[in-house]
């Protein structure tokens, strides 16, 4: 992909709840993840967000280490990793602040989440917080 094309793509953070839903249940979050494969947008994440994802997959869904390593390898190829330098304390849930930090650091246009507290923000520093359904509609329009 040339840089001209990439410059026109929106950047988004996919919250771990969206990734868990995509991996386990597919549905609309699964469609969002598939569009990442098709390079319809640039997905930004951080090491801490990936760690949260893997922790949920292991603790709640008993994913074996080998499966986690496979997912980690795929996501590291698909997603652009950022290392946020500024700590934020915008919402009560500390883990949700890490999502905001990654989006700010990655200069994202969107955060795709199912988290009600994050969605209540609607917009944070010009970053739109949307559900998977809303994000799919946005991508359809572009």
C-alpha positions in Angstrom: 0.0 0.0 0.0 1.5 3.4 -0.9 1.6 6.2 1.6 -0.9 8.4 -0.4 -3.6 5.7 0.1 -2.7 5.2 3.7 -2.8 8.9 4.5 -6.5 8.9 3.5 -7.4 6.1 5.9 -9.0 6.8 9.2 -7.2 5.5 12.3 -9.2 3.7 15.1 -8.5 1.9 18.4 -10.6 -1.2 18.8 -11.3 -1.6 22.5 -10.6 -5.0 24.0 -14.3 -5.7 24.4 -14.7 -5.3 20.6 -11.7 -7.7 20.0 -13.0 -10.3 22.4 -16.4 -10.2 20.8 -14.8 -10.4 17.3 -12.7 -13.4 18.2 -15.3 -15.3 20.3 -18.7 -14.4 18.7 -17.9 -12.6 15.4 -21.0 -10.5 14.7 -20.5 -6.8 13.9 -17.2 -6.7 15.9 -16.0 -9.6 13.7 -16.9 -7.6 10.6 -14.9 -4.6 11.9 -11.9 -6.9 12.5 -12.3 -8.3 9.0 -12.2 -4.8 7.6 -8.9 -4.3 9.3 -7.6 -7.3 7.3 -8.9 -5.5 4.1 -7.0 -2.4 5.2 -10.2 -0.3 5.2 -8.8 1.7 8.2 -5.6 1.7 10.3 -5.9 0.0 13.7 -4.0 1.5 16.5 -3.3 -0.3 19.8 -0.8 -0.5 22.6 1.0 -3.3 24.4 -1.2 -2.7 27.5 -4.4 -3.0 25.5 -3.2 -6.3 23.9 -2.2 -7.6 27.3 -5.8 -6.8 28.5 -7.2 -8.7 25.6 -5.0 -11.8 26.2 -5.8 -11.8 29.9 -9.5 -11.9 29.1 -9.1 -14.6 26.5 -7.1 -16.7 29.0 -9.1 -16.1 32.2 -12.7 -16.1 30.7 -12.3 -18.3 27.7 -9.4 -20.6 28.7 -7.4 -19.9 25.6 -4.1 -21.9 25.6 -0.8 -20.1 25.4 -0.2 -21.3 21.9 -3.5 -19.8 20.6 -2.6 -16.5 22.4 0.8 -16.4 20.7 -0.9 -16.9 17.3 -3.3 -14.1 17.9 -0.5 -11.9 19.2 1.5 -12.5 16.0 -1.4 -11.8 13.7 -2.4 -8.6 15.6 1.1 -7.3 15.6 1.2 -7.6 11.8 -2.3 -6.0 11.4 -2.2 -3.3 14.1 0.0 -0.3 14.5 1.5 -0.3 18.0 1.9 3.0 19.9 3.5 3.6 23.3 1.5 6.4 25.0 3.6 8.9 26.8 0.9 10.8 28.7 -1.3 9.2 31.4 -4.9 10.2 31.3 -7.5 10.1 34.1 -10.7 11.0 32.3 -13.0 8.1 33.2 -13.3 6.1 36.4 -12.2 2.8 35.0 -8.4 2.9 34.7 -8.3 0.4 31.8 -10.6 2.7 29.8 -8.1 5.5 30.2 -5.5 3.3 28.5 -7.8 3.1 25.5 -8.0 6.9 25.4 -4.2 7.2 25.7 -3.6 4.9 22.7 -6.1 6.8 20.6 -4.6 10.2 21.5 -1.0 8.9 20.9 -2.0 7.2 17.6 -3.9 10.4 16.4 -7.0 8.4 15.9 -10.3 9.6 14.5 -12.3 6.8 16.2 -12.5 4.5 19.3 -14.7 1.5 18.6 -16.0 0.2 21.9 -19.0 -1.4 23.6 -18.1 0.2 26.9 -21.0 2.4 28.1 -18.8 4.8 30.1 -16.5 5.5 27.2 -19.5 5.8 24.8 -21.0 8.5 27.1 -18.0 10.7 26.2 -19.2 10.8 22.6 -16.1 12.7 21.6 -12.8 13.2 23.3 -10.2 15.5 21.7 -11.9 15.2 18.3 -11.9 11.4 18.7 -15.4 9.9 18.1 -16.4 7.1 20.4 -18.6 4.7 18.5 -20.1 1.2 18.7 -19.1 -1.5 16.1 -22.5 -0.9 14.4 -21.9 2.9 14.1 -18.3 2.3 12.9 -19.5 0.0 10.1 -22.0 2.6 9.0 -19.3 5.2 8.9 -17.0 3.0 6.9 -19.9 2.3 4.5 -20.4 6.0 3.9 -16.7 6.5 3.0 
